[in-house]
Amino acid sequence: MRANPTEAERRLWSMLRDRRLAMFKFKRQQIIAPYIVDFICLGRRLIIEADGSQHADNKDDARRDRFLRGQGFHVLRFWNNQVLTETSAVADAIFAVLASPSPSQACGLGPSLSRKGRGA
């Protein structure tokens, strides 16, 4: 991803890097063996993934998310289309989890804003 990120990954990294989102520190391309996650805030145990259409109903992603949740992480997944067309809503959803007492207790947020936009 670092060498050739998608436009959605570039947009997310621009939003998250240098403590730009509420002063929370994010890293990109972090290894959580045996996986590599797109973006992570270790302090809040929050992982953010930007997904294209190849991830639609992907059983490997579901297995991966279960593993990561088992390691104490909260996983937010956004479709690339959401990141590109609903950037403010994506930022708001991430901030809501970061601002909650515990990311795992964030109310009203699923793994993404919605399931629309799968085609991106």
DSSP file (Angstrom, degrees, kcal/mol; ACC not computed):
  #  RESIDUE AA STRUCTURE BP1 BP2  ACC     N-H-->O    O-->H-N    N-H-->O    O-->H-N    TCO  KAPPA ALPHA  PHI   PSI    X-CA   Y-CA   Z-CA
    1    1 A M              0   0    0      0, 0.0    37,-0.0     0, 0.0     8,-0.0   0.000 360.0 360.0 360.0 -41.1    0.0    0.0    0.0
    2    2 A R        +     0   0    0      1,-0.2    27,-0.0     2,-0.2    26,-0.0   0.894 360.0  42.7 -59.8 -39.7    2.8    2.5    0.8
    3    3 A A  S    S+     0   0    0      1,-0.2    -1,-0.2     0, 0.0     0, 0.0   0.836 136.2  11.9 -75.6 -32.6    4.3    2.2   -2.6
    4    4 A N  S    S+     0   0    0      2,-0.0    -1,-0.2     0, 0.0    -2,-0.2  -0.455  79.7 177.9-146.1  66.0    1.0    2.2   -4.6
    5    5 A P        -     0   0    0      0, 0.0     2,-0.1     0, 0.0    -3,-0.1  -0.338  31.2-113.5 -72.3 153.7   -2.0    3.3   -2.4
    6    6 A T     >  -     0   0    0      1,-0.1     4,-2.3    -2,-0.0     5,-0.2  -0.342  32.6-105.2 -73.1 166.1   -5.5    3.6   -3.8
    7    7 A E  H  > S+     0   0    0      1,-0.2     4,-2.4     2,-0.2     5,-0.2   0.891 123.8  52.8 -60.7 -38.7   -7.0    7.0   -3.9
    8    8 A A  H  > S+     0   0    0      2,-0.2     4,-2.6     1,-0.2    -1,-0.2   0.905 108.5  49.3 -63.9 -41.5   -9.2    6.0   -0.9
    9    9 A E  H  > S+     0   0    0      2,-0.2     4,-2.7     1,-0.2    -2,-0.2   0.895 110.8  50.6 -65.0 -39.1   -6.2    4.9    1.1
   10   10 A R  H  X S+     0   0    0     -4,-2.3     4,-2.3     2,-0.2    -2,-0.2   0.917 111.3  48.5 -62.5 -42.4   -4.4    8.2    0.3
   11   11 A R  H  X S+     0   0    0     -4,-2.4     4,-1.6     2,-0.2    -2,-0.2   0.927 112.9  46.9 -65.3 -45.0   -7.5   10.2    1.4
   12   12 A L  H  X S+     0   0    0     -4,-2.6     4,-2.1     1,-0.2     3,-0.3   0.936 112.5  49.5 -61.7 -46.3   -7.8    8.2    4.7
   13   13 A W  H  X S+     0   0    0     -4,-2.7     4,-2.8     1,-0.2    -1,-0.2   0.884 107.7  54.4 -63.0 -37.5   -4.1    8.6    5.4
   14   14 A S  H  < S+     0   0    0     -4,-2.3    -1,-0.2     1,-0.2    -2,-0.2   0.861 112.1  45.3 -61.4 -35.2   -4.3   12.3    4.8
   15   15 A M  H  < S+     0   0    0     -4,-1.6    -2,-0.2    -3,-0.3    -1,-0.2   0.834 122.5  34.9 -74.1 -35.2   -7.1   12.5    7.4
   16   16 A L  H >< S+     0   0    0     -4,-2.1     3,-0.6     4,-0.2     5,-0.4   0.749  93.1  97.1 -97.7 -26.7   -5.3   10.3   10.0
   17   17 A R  G >< S+     0   0    0     -4,-2.8     3,-1.5     1,-0.2    10,-0.1  -0.147  82.8  20.9 -69.8 160.6   -1.6   11.1    9.7
   18   18 A D  G 3  S-     0   0    0      1,-0.3    -1,-0.2     8,-0.2     7,-0.1   0.801 127.2 -70.8  55.3  33.4    0.3   13.5   12.0
   19   19 A R  G <> S+     0   0    0     -3,-0.6     4,-1.1     5,-0.2    -1,-0.3   0.830  88.9 148.8  57.2  34.5   -2.4   13.3   14.7
   20   20 A R  T <4  +     0   0    0     -3,-1.5     2,-1.0    -4,-0.4    -4,-0.2   0.754  53.5  69.1 -72.3 -25.2   -4.8   15.2   12.4
   21   21 A L  T >4 S-     0   0    0      3,-0.4     3,-2.0    -5,-0.4    -1,-0.2  -0.801 135.0 -44.2-101.7  97.5   -7.9   13.5   13.8
   22   22 A A  T 34 S-     0   0    0     -2,-1.0    -1,-0.2     1,-0.3    -2,-0.2   0.754 102.9 -70.4  55.6  29.1   -8.4   14.6   17.4
   23   23 A M  T 3< S+     0   0    0     -4,-1.1     2,-0.4     1,-0.2    -1,-0.3   0.644  91.6 146.5  67.2  16.7   -4.7   14.2   18.1
   24   24 A F    <   -     0   0    0     -3,-2.0     2,-0.5    -7,-0.1    -3,-0.4  -0.697  48.2-125.4 -85.4 137.4   -4.9   10.4   17.9
   25   25 A K        -     0   0    0     -2,-0.4    18,-0.4    -6,-0.1     2,-0.3  -0.710  30.4-175.8 -86.7 125.8   -1.7    8.7   16.6
   26   26 A F        -     0   0    0     -2,-0.5     2,-0.3   -10,-0.4    -8,-0.2  -0.895   9.8-162.3-117.4 149.8   -2.3    6.3   13.6
   27   27 A K  E     -A   40   0A   0     13,-2.4    13,-2.4    -2,-0.3     2,-0.3  -0.880  13.3-138.5-120.1 158.4    0.1    4.1   11.8
   28   28 A R  E    S+A   39   0A   0     -2,-0.3    11,-0.3    11,-0.2    10,-0.2  -0.885  76.4  15.3-117.9 154.5   -0.3    2.6    8.4
   29   29 A Q  E    S+     0   0A   0      9,-2.4     2,-0.4     8,-0.4    -1,-0.2   0.935  80.1 174.2  52.6  54.6    0.5   -0.9    7.2
   30   30 A Q  E     -A   37   0A   0      7,-1.1     7,-2.8    -3,-0.2     2,-0.5  -0.751  29.5-125.8 -94.0 137.0    1.0   -2.3   10.7
   31   31 A I  E     +A   36   0A   0     -2,-0.4     2,-0.4     5,-0.2     5,-0.2  -0.724  29.3 172.3 -84.4 124.9    1.6   -6.0   11.2
   32   32 A I  E >   -A   35   0A   0      3,-2.6     3,-2.7    -2,-0.5    -1,-0.0  -0.823  59.4 -88.8-123.1  85.5   -0.8   -7.8   13.6
   33   33 A A  T 3  S+     0   0    0     -2,-0.4     3,-0.1     1,-0.4    -2,-0.0  -0.034 111.8  15.7 -48.5 130.8    0.5  -11.3   12.8
   34   34 A P  T 3  S+     0   0    0      0, 0.0    -1,-0.4     0, 0.0     2,-0.2  -0.919 128.0  54.3 -96.7  19.2   -0.5  -13.0   10.7
   35   35 A Y  E <   -A   32   0A   0     -3,-2.7    -3,-2.6    29,-0.1     2,-0.5  -0.662  62.3-141.5-112.1 163.5   -2.2   -9.9    9.1
   36   36 A I  E     -A   31   0A   0     -5,-0.2     2,-0.3    -2,-0.2    -5,-0.2  -0.998  23.2-152.6-120.1 124.8   -1.3   -6.5    7.9
   37   37 A V  E     -A   30   0A   0     -7,-2.8    -7,-1.1    -2,-0.5    -8,-0.4  -0.676  15.5-131.5 -98.3 153.1   -3.9   -3.8    8.7
   38   38 A D  E    S-     0   0A   0     -2,-0.3    -9,-2.4     1,-0.2     2,-0.3   0.976  85.9  -2.3 -65.3 -57.0   -4.4   -0.6    6.7
   39   39 A F  E     -AB  28  48A   0      9,-1.6     9,-2.5   -11,-0.3     2,-0.4  -0.989  67.5-174.9-140.2 145.0   -4.4    1.9    9.5
   40   40 A I  E     -AB  27  47A   0    -13,-2.4   -13,-2.4    -2,-0.3     2,-0.7  -0.998  22.7-159.5-146.5 138.5   -4.3    1.5   13.3
   41   41 A C  E >>> - B   0  46A   0      5,-2.9     5,-2.0    -2,-0.4     4,-0.8  -0.925  15.8-172.3-109.9  99.9   -4.5    3.6   16.4
   42   42 A L  G >45S+     0   0    0     -2,-0.7     3,-0.5   -17,-0.3    -1,-0.1   0.863  80.1  61.0 -64.0 -35.8   -2.7    1.4   19.0
   43   43 A G  G 345S+     0   0    0    -18,-0.4    -1,-0.2     1,-0.2   -17,-0.1   0.817 117.7  29.2 -61.4 -31.6   -3.7    3.7   21.9
   44   44 A R  G <45S-     0   0    0     -3,-0.7    -1,-0.2     2,-0.1    -2,-0.2   0.349 105.4-123.4-109.4   3.2   -7.4    3.1   21.2
   45   45 A R  T <<5 +     0   0    0     -4,-0.8    29,-2.8    -3,-0.5     2,-0.5   0.901  60.8 149.6  55.9  43.9   -7.0   -0.4   19.7
   46   46 A L  E   < -Bc  41  74A   0     -5,-2.0    -5,-2.9    27,-0.2     2,-0.4  -0.937  30.3-167.8-115.8 128.5   -8.8    0.7   16.6
   47   47 A I  E     -Bc  40  75A   0     27,-3.1    29,-3.0    -2,-0.5     2,-0.5  -0.938   3.7-162.7-113.3 136.2   -8.2   -0.6   13.1
   48   48 A I  E     -Bc  39  76A   0     -9,-2.5    -9,-1.6    -2,-0.4     2,-0.4  -0.982   6.1-170.2-121.9 129.3   -9.5    1.1   10.0
   49   49 A E  E     - c   0  77A   0     27,-2.8    29,-2.4    -2,-0.5     2,-0.5  -0.949  13.4-152.6-119.7 137.8   -9.7   -0.8    6.6
   50   50 A A  E     - c   0  78A   0     -2,-0.4     2,-0.4    27,-0.2    29,-0.2  -0.957  25.2-165.8-107.3 121.0  -10.4    0.7    3.2
   51   51 A D  E     - c   0  79A   0     27,-3.0    29,-2.9    -2,-0.5    30,-0.3  -0.871  14.3-157.3-118.1 140.6  -12.0   -1.9    1.0
   52   52 A G    >   -     0   0    0     -2,-0.4     3,-2.0    27,-0.2     4,-0.2  -0.373  50.5 -80.4 -95.4-176.7  -12.7   -2.3   -2.7
   53   53 A S  G >  S+     0   0    0      1,-0.3     3,-1.8    66,-0.2    67,-0.1   0.721 121.0  74.4 -63.0 -22.5  -15.3   -4.4   -4.3
   54   54 A Q  G 3  S+     0   0    0      1,-0.3    -1,-0.3    65,-0.1    65,-0.1   0.670  92.3  58.4 -64.8 -13.4  -13.1   -7.6   -4.0
   55   55 A H  G X  S+     0   0    0     -3,-2.0     3,-1.8    63,-0.2    -1,-0.3   0.478  73.1 127.3 -93.8  -3.3  -14.0   -7.5   -0.3
   56   56 A A  T <  S-     0   0    0     -3,-1.8    -3,-0.0     1,-0.3    -4,-0.0  -0.360  92.8 -14.8 -59.1 123.1  -17.7   -7.8   -0.8
   57   57 A D  T 3  S+     0   0    0      1,-0.2     2,-0.6    -2,-0.1    -1,-0.3   0.832  91.4 172.1  52.5  38.2  -19.0  -10.7    1.3
   58   58 A N    <>  -     0   0    0     -3,-1.8     4,-1.6     1,-0.2     3,-0.2  -0.696  27.1-160.1 -84.2 116.8  -15.5  -12.0    1.7
   59   59 A K  H  > S+     0   0    0     -2,-0.6     4,-2.2     1,-0.2     5,-0.2   0.815  91.9  58.9 -66.9 -31.1  -15.3  -14.8    4.2
   60   60 A D  H  > S+     0   0    0      2,-0.2     4,-2.5     1,-0.2    -1,-0.2   0.894 104.8  50.3 -64.5 -38.8  -11.5  -14.3    4.7
   61   61 A D  H  > S+     0   0    0      2,-0.2     4,-2.9    -3,-0.2    -2,-0.2   0.901 109.4  51.0 -65.1 -40.3  -12.2  -10.7    5.9
   62   62 A A  H  X S+     0   0    0     -4,-1.6     4,-2.2     2,-0.2    -2,-0.2   0.918 112.2  46.4 -62.8 -43.0  -14.8  -12.0    8.3
   63   63 A R  H  X S+     0   0    0     -4,-2.2     4,-2.2     2,-0.2    -2,-0.2   0.910 113.2  50.0 -64.0 -42.8  -12.3  -14.5    9.7
   64   64 A R  H  X S+     0   0    0     -4,-2.5     4,-2.7     2,-0.2    -2,-0.2   0.920 109.6  50.2 -62.2 -45.4   -9.7  -11.8    9.9
   65   65 A D  H  X S+     0   0    0     -4,-2.9     4,-2.8     1,-0.2     5,-0.2   0.899 109.1  52.1 -62.0 -40.8  -12.0   -9.4   11.7
   66   66 A R  H  X S+     0   0    0     -4,-2.2     4,-2.3     2,-0.2    -1,-0.2   0.926 110.8  48.2 -60.0 -44.5  -12.9  -12.1   14.3
   67   67 A F  H  X S+     0   0    0     -4,-2.2     4,-1.0     2,-0.2    -2,-0.2   0.946 113.0  46.8 -60.7 -48.8   -9.2  -12.7   14.9
   68   68 A L  H ><>S+     0   0    0     -4,-2.7     5,-2.2     1,-0.2     3,-0.5   0.891 111.8  50.3 -64.1 -40.2   -8.5   -9.0   15.3
   69   69 A R  H ><5S+     0   0    0     -4,-2.8     3,-1.9     1,-0.2    -1,-0.2   0.891 106.3  57.0 -62.8 -38.0  -11.5   -8.5   17.6
   70   70 A G  H 3<5S+     0   0    0     -4,-2.3    -1,-0.2     1,-0.3    -2,-0.2   0.752 102.0  55.8 -63.1 -24.3  -10.2  -11.5   19.6
   71   71 A Q  T <<5S-     0   0    0     -4,-1.0    -1,-0.3    -3,-0.5    -2,-0.2   0.354 129.6 -98.5 -88.0   4.5   -6.9   -9.6   20.0
   72   72 A G  T < 5S+     0   0    0     -3,-1.9     2,-0.3     1,-0.3    -3,-0.2   0.629  80.0 133.6  91.3  14.9   -8.9   -6.7   21.6
   73   73 A F      < -     0   0    0     -5,-2.2     2,-0.5    -6,-0.1    -1,-0.3  -0.714  50.1-139.8 -99.0 149.9   -9.2   -4.5   18.5
   74   74 A H  E     -c   46   0A   0    -29,-2.8   -27,-3.1    -2,-0.3     2,-0.5  -0.919  22.9-151.5-100.1 131.6  -12.2   -2.7   17.1
   75   75 A V  E     -c   47   0A   0     -2,-0.5     2,-0.5   -29,-0.2   -27,-0.2  -0.926  12.4-171.5-113.6 124.1  -12.3   -2.9   13.3
   76   76 A L  E     -c   48   0A   0    -29,-3.0   -27,-2.8    -2,-0.5     2,-0.4  -0.961   7.5-167.4-109.6 127.5  -14.0   -0.3   11.1
   77   77 A R  E     -c   49   0A   0     34,-4.9     2,-0.4    -2,-0.5   -27,-0.2  -0.952   4.9-176.1-116.0 134.9  -14.3   -1.1    7.4
   78   78 A F  E     -c   50   0A   0    -29,-2.4   -27,-3.0    -2,-0.4     2,-0.2  -0.985  27.4-119.6-127.7 139.5  -15.2    1.5    4.8
   79   79 A W  E >>  -c   51   0A   0     -2,-0.4     4,-2.0    35,-0.3     3,-0.6  -0.514  27.9-119.6 -70.4 145.0  -15.8    1.0    1.1
   80   80 A N  H 3> S+     0   0    0    -29,-2.9     4,-2.1     1,-0.3     5,-0.2   0.889 115.6  57.2 -51.6 -42.0  -13.5    3.0   -1.1
   81   81 A N  H 3> S+     0   0    0     36,-0.6     4,-2.4   -30,-0.3     5,-0.3   0.875 104.6  51.5 -59.6 -38.9  -16.5    4.8   -2.5
   82   82 A Q  H <> S+     0   0    0     -3,-0.6     4,-2.9     1,-0.2     8,-0.3   0.934 108.6  50.5 -63.0 -45.7  -17.5    5.9    1.0
   83   83 A V  H  < S+     0   0    0     -4,-2.0    -2,-0.2     1,-0.2    -1,-0.2   0.883 116.5  41.8 -60.3 -38.6  -14.1    7.3    1.7
   84   84 A L  H  < S+     0   0    0     -4,-2.1    -1,-0.2    -5,-0.2    -2,-0.2   0.823 128.1  26.4 -80.9 -32.3  -14.1    9.3   -1.6
   85   85 A T  H  < S+     0   0    0     -4,-2.4    -3,-0.2    -5,-0.2    -2,-0.2   0.642 129.6  36.4-108.3 -17.3  -17.7   10.6   -1.6
   86   86 A E     X  +     0   0    0     -4,-2.9     4,-2.4    -5,-0.3     5,-0.2  -0.269  69.1 145.7-128.1  45.6  -18.6   10.7    2.1
   87   87 A T  H  > S+     0   0    0      1,-0.2     4,-2.6     2,-0.2     5,-0.2   0.875  72.3  49.1 -55.9 -45.0  -15.3   11.8    3.6
   88   88 A S  H  > S+     0   0    0      1,-0.2     4,-2.5     2,-0.2    -1,-0.2   0.897 111.4  49.5 -64.0 -40.0  -16.8   13.9    6.4
   89   89 A A  H  > S+     0   0    0      2,-0.2     4,-2.3     1,-0.2    -1,-0.2   0.881 110.7  50.6 -66.7 -37.4  -19.1   11.1    7.4
   90   90 A V  H  X S+     0   0    0     -4,-2.4     4,-2.4    -8,-0.3    -2,-0.2   0.938 111.4  48.0 -63.4 -46.9  -16.2    8.6    7.5
   91   91 A A  H  X S+     0   0    0     -4,-2.6     4,-2.8     1,-0.2    -2,-0.2   0.907 111.6  50.7 -60.0 -42.0  -14.2   11.1    9.6
   92   92 A D  H  X S+     0   0    0     -4,-2.5     4,-2.5     2,-0.2    -1,-0.2   0.901 109.8  49.8 -63.0 -41.4  -17.2   11.5   11.9
   93   93 A A  H  X S+     0   0    0     -4,-2.3     4,-1.5     2,-0.2    -2,-0.2   0.906 112.9  46.5 -65.1 -41.7  -17.6    7.7   12.3
   94   94 A I  H  X S+     0   0    0     -4,-2.4     4,-2.5     1,-0.2     3,-0.2   0.936 112.8  49.7 -64.9 -45.9  -14.0    7.3   13.1
   95   95 A F  H  X S+     0   0    0     -4,-2.8     4,-2.9     1,-0.2    -2,-0.2   0.891 105.3  57.7 -60.9 -40.2  -14.0   10.1   15.6
   96   96 A A  H  X S+     0   0    0     -4,-2.5     4,-0.7     1,-0.2    -1,-0.2   0.888 110.1  44.0 -58.9 -39.3  -17.2    8.7   17.3
   97   97 A V  H >< S+     0   0    0     -4,-1.5     3,-0.7    -3,-0.2    -1,-0.2   0.924 114.1  49.4 -71.0 -44.2  -15.3    5.5   18.0
   98   98 A L  H 3< S+     0   0    0     -4,-2.5    -2,-0.2     1,-0.2    -1,-0.2   0.873 112.7  48.0 -61.4 -36.9  -12.2    7.3   19.1
   99   99 A A  H 3< S+     0   0    0     -4,-2.9    -1,-0.2    -5,-0.2    -2,-0.2   0.601  90.9 100.1 -82.8 -11.7  -14.2    9.5   21.5
  100  100 A S  S << S-     0   0    0     -4,-0.7     6,-0.1    -3,-0.7     4,-0.1  -0.362  88.2-111.8 -71.8 155.8  -16.1    6.7   23.0
  101  101 A P  S    S+     0   0    0      0, 0.0    -1,-0.1     0, 0.0     3,-0.1   0.866 105.5   6.5 -55.5 -36.6  -15.0    5.4   26.4
  102  102 A S  S >  S-     0   0    0      1,-0.1     3,-2.5    -5,-0.0     4,-0.3  -0.963  71.5-134.2-146.8 128.0  -14.0    2.2   24.8
  103  103 A P  G >  S+     0   0    0      0, 0.0     3,-1.4     0, 0.0    -1,-0.1   0.845 108.5  57.6 -52.3 -34.5  -14.0    1.5   21.0
  104  104 A S  G 3  S+     0   0    0      1,-0.3   -31,-0.0   -32,-0.1   -59,-0.0   0.669 105.8  51.1 -71.5 -13.7  -15.7   -1.8   21.6
  105  105 A Q  G <  S+     0   0    0     -3,-2.5    -1,-0.3    -8,-0.1     2,-0.2   0.305  75.2 134.0-103.9   8.7  -18.5    0.0   23.4
  106  106 A A    X   -     0   0    0     -3,-1.4     3,-0.5    -4,-0.3     2,-0.3  -0.408  51.1-136.6 -62.0 126.1  -19.2    2.5   20.6
  107  107 A C  T 3  S+     0   0    0      1,-0.2     3,-0.1    -2,-0.2    -1,-0.1  -0.607  71.5   9.6 -90.1 144.3  -22.9    2.6   20.1
  108  108 A G  T 3  S+     0   0    0     -2,-0.3     2,-0.5     1,-0.2    -1,-0.2   0.495  93.3 115.2  77.3   4.9  -24.7    2.7   16.8
  109  109 A L    <   -     0   0    0     -3,-0.5    -1,-0.2   -13,-0.0     4,-0.1  -0.931  41.0-172.0-113.8 126.5  -21.7    2.0   14.6
  110  110 A G        -     0   0    0      2,-0.6   -33,-0.1    -2,-0.5     4,-0.0  -0.095  56.3 -68.4 -91.0-161.1  -21.4   -1.1   12.5
  111  111 A P  S    S-     0   0    0      0, 0.0   -34,-4.9     0, 0.0     2,-0.3   0.646 117.9  -2.0 -69.5 -12.0  -18.3   -2.2   10.6
  112  112 A S  S    S-     0   0    0    -36,-0.2    -2,-0.6     1,-0.1   -34,-0.2  -0.946  85.3 -89.6-160.1 178.5  -18.9    0.7    8.2
  113  113 A L  S    S-     0   0    0     -2,-0.3     2,-0.3     1,-0.2    -1,-0.1   0.907  99.7 -33.5 -63.8 -41.8  -21.3    3.6    7.6
  114  114 A S        -     0   0    0      2,-0.2   -35,-0.3    -3,-0.1    -1,-0.2  -0.951  54.9-106.4-164.5 176.3  -23.5    1.5    5.3
  115  115 A R  S >  S+     0   0    0     -2,-0.3     3,-0.5    -3,-0.1     2,-0.1   0.418  83.7 106.7 -95.5   0.9  -23.2   -1.3    2.8
  116  116 A K  T 3   +     0   0    0      1,-0.2   -37,-0.2     2,-0.1    -2,-0.2  -0.366  62.1  46.7 -74.5 161.5  -23.8    0.9   -0.1
  117  117 A G  T >   +     0   0    0    -36,-0.1     3,-1.6   -35,-0.1   -36,-0.6   0.676  62.3 145.4  85.8  18.3  -21.0    1.8   -2.4
  118  118 A R  T <   +     0   0    0     -3,-0.5   -63,-0.2     1,-0.3   -62,-0.2   0.774  57.9  72.6 -59.5 -27.6  -19.7   -1.7   -2.8
  119  119 A G  T 3         0   0    0      1,-0.3    -1,-0.3   -67,-0.1   -66,-0.2   0.568 360.0 360.0 -70.9  -7.4  -18.7   -1.1   -6.4
  120  120 A A    <         0   0    0     -3,-1.6    -1,-0.3   -68,-0.1    -2,-0.1   0.495 360.0 360.0 -83.3 360.0  -15.7    1.1   -5.5
